[in-house]
Amino acid sequence: MFQLIVATVAIVLCSVLAIGAIWYGGEAFAEASSRAKLVGIEMTAQQIDAAIQLYYQDKLHWPTERDDALVEVLVSGNYLMPLRDEGWKISTDELYRPVQTGQCAIINEAAGFGAVCPRCDDEAQKGLPGCSTPD
């Protein structure tokens, strides 16, 4: 009988610890997910930029394609591995991937700028990784 009581108390204590870890650790898990999304977008942007540089070194001219068409040229020329996410906006002076406004705020918060998503034409906010375009 004593062993049954000890086993029951041990199960209750383990359950309380598990619930506490989930309750208080949930915010840390969400923050880690936001940081992972930010890092993933930044790494993909760096890979695209490096692939464009390699293309230039081989062809001695910049690619004329834009956006997803440029990604296809880079992939077919073996300058870039196929991307997991589509919708990249690539031109001579821009390289970005549009995200939802909520994701924009999460990405900026993960980068340490607070949960804001300013307009892209706001000169004071140019250093933020995420911004919103006027509709």
C-alpha positions as CSV (number, residue, x, y, z in Angstrom):
1,M,0.0,0.0,0.0
2,F,2.8,2.4,0.9
3,Q,4.4,1.8,-2.5
4,L,1.1,2.7,-4.2
5,I,0.9,6.0,-2.3
6,V,4.6,6.9,-3.2
7,A,4.0,6.1,-6.9
8,T,0.9,8.2,-6.9
9,V,2.7,11.2,-5.3
10,A,5.6,10.8,-7.8
11,I,3.2,10.8,-10.7
12,V,1.4,13.9,-9.4
13,L,4.7,15.7,-8.8
14,C,6.0,14.8,-12.3
15,S,2.7,16.0,-13.8
16,V,2.9,19.4,-12.0
17,L,6.5,19.9,-13.2
18,A,5.5,19.1,-16.8
19,I,2.6,21.5,-16.7
20,G,4.8,24.2,-15.2
21,A,7.4,23.7,-17.8
22,I,4.9,23.9,-20.6
23,W,3.2,26.9,-19.0
24,Y,6.3,29.0,-18.4
25,G,8.3,27.6,-21.3
26,G,5.7,28.4,-23.9
27,E,6.9,31.9,-24.4
28,A,10.5,30.8,-24.8
29,F,9.5,28.3,-27.4
30,A,7.5,30.9,-29.3
31,E,10.5,33.3,-29.2
32,A,12.8,30.6,-30.5
33,S,10.4,29.9,-33.3
34,S,10.4,33.6,-34.3
35,R,14.2,33.8,-34.2
36,A,14.4,30.7,-36.4
37,K,12.1,32.3,-38.9
38,L,14.2,35.5,-38.9
39,V,17.4,33.5,-39.4
40,G,15.9,31.4,-42.1
41,I,14.8,34.5,-44.1
42,E,18.2,36.2,-43.6
43,M,20.2,33.0,-44.6
44,T,18.0,32.5,-47.8
45,A,18.6,36.2,-48.7
46,Q,22.3,35.8,-48.3
47,Q,22.3,32.6,-50.5
48,I,20.4,34.4,-53.2
49,D,22.8,37.3,-53.1
50,A,25.8,35.0,-53.3
51,A,24.2,33.1,-56.2
52,I,23.7,36.4,-58.1
53,Q,27.4,37.3,-57.5
54,L,28.5,33.9,-58.8
55,Y,26.3,34.4,-61.8
56,Y,28.0,37.7,-62.5
57,Q,31.5,36.2,-62.1
58,D,30.7,33.5,-64.6
59,K,28.7,35.5,-67.2
60,L,30.3,38.9,-66.7
61,H,26.9,40.6,-66.7
62,W,24.1,40.8,-64.2
63,P,21.0,38.7,-64.7
64,T,18.1,40.5,-66.4
65,E,15.3,38.4,-64.8
66,R,13.6,39.4,-61.6
67,D,11.8,37.8,-58.7
68,D,10.9,34.1,-59.1
69,A,12.1,34.0,-62.7
70,L,15.6,35.0,-61.4
71,V,15.5,32.3,-58.8
72,E,14.6,29.7,-61.5
73,V,17.6,30.9,-63.6
74,L,19.9,30.6,-60.6
75,V,18.6,27.2,-59.8
76,S,18.8,25.9,-63.3
77,G,22.4,27.2,-63.6
78,N,23.4,25.4,-60.4
79,Y,24.2,28.7,-58.7
80,L,21.4,28.1,-56.1
81,M,19.7,25.1,-54.6
82,P,15.9,25.1,-54.9
83,L,14.3,27.3,-52.2
84,R,11.7,26.1,-49.8
85,D,9.8,29.4,-49.8
86,E,8.6,31.3,-52.9
87,G,7.7,34.9,-53.5
88,W,11.1,36.6,-53.2
89,K,11.2,40.1,-54.7
90,I,14.6,40.6,-56.4
91,S,15.6,43.6,-58.4
92,T,18.8,45.6,-58.9
93,D,18.4,47.4,-55.5
94,E,16.1,45.2,-53.5
95,L,16.1,41.6,-52.1
96,Y,13.2,40.7,-49.8
97,R,10.4,38.3,-49.2
98,P,6.9,39.7,-48.3
99,V,5.4,38.4,-45.1
100,Q,2.1,39.0,-43.3
101,T,2.0,42.1,-41.0
102,G,1.8,39.8,-37.9
103,Q,4.9,37.9,-39.0
104,C,6.7,41.2,-39.7
105,A,6.2,42.3,-36.1
106,I,7.3,39.0,-34.8
107,I,10.5,39.1,-37.0
108,N,11.3,42.6,-35.8
109,E,10.8,41.6,-32.2
110,A,13.0,38.6,-32.6
111,A,15.7,40.9,-34.0
112,G,15.4,43.1,-30.9
113,F,13.4,46.0,-32.3
114,G,10.1,45.5,-30.6
115,A,6.9,44.1,-32.0
116,V,6.3,46.8,-34.6
117,C,5.9,46.7,-38.4
118,P,6.6,50.2,-39.7
119,R,6.0,51.3,-43.3
120,C,8.8,50.6,-45.7
121,D,9.0,54.2,-46.8
122,D,9.7,55.4,-43.2
123,E,13.3,56.6,-43.4
124,A,13.7,56.5,-39.6
125,Q,13.0,52.7,-39.6
126,K,15.3,51.6,-42.4
127,G,17.4,49.4,-40.1
128,L,14.5,47.0,-39.2
129,P,14.4,43.6,-41.0
130,G,10.7,43.9,-41.5
131,C,8.4,46.6,-42.8
132,S,5.0,47.0,-44.5
133,T,4.2,48.5,-47.9
134,P,1.2,50.8,-48.4
135,D,-1.6,49.1,-50.2
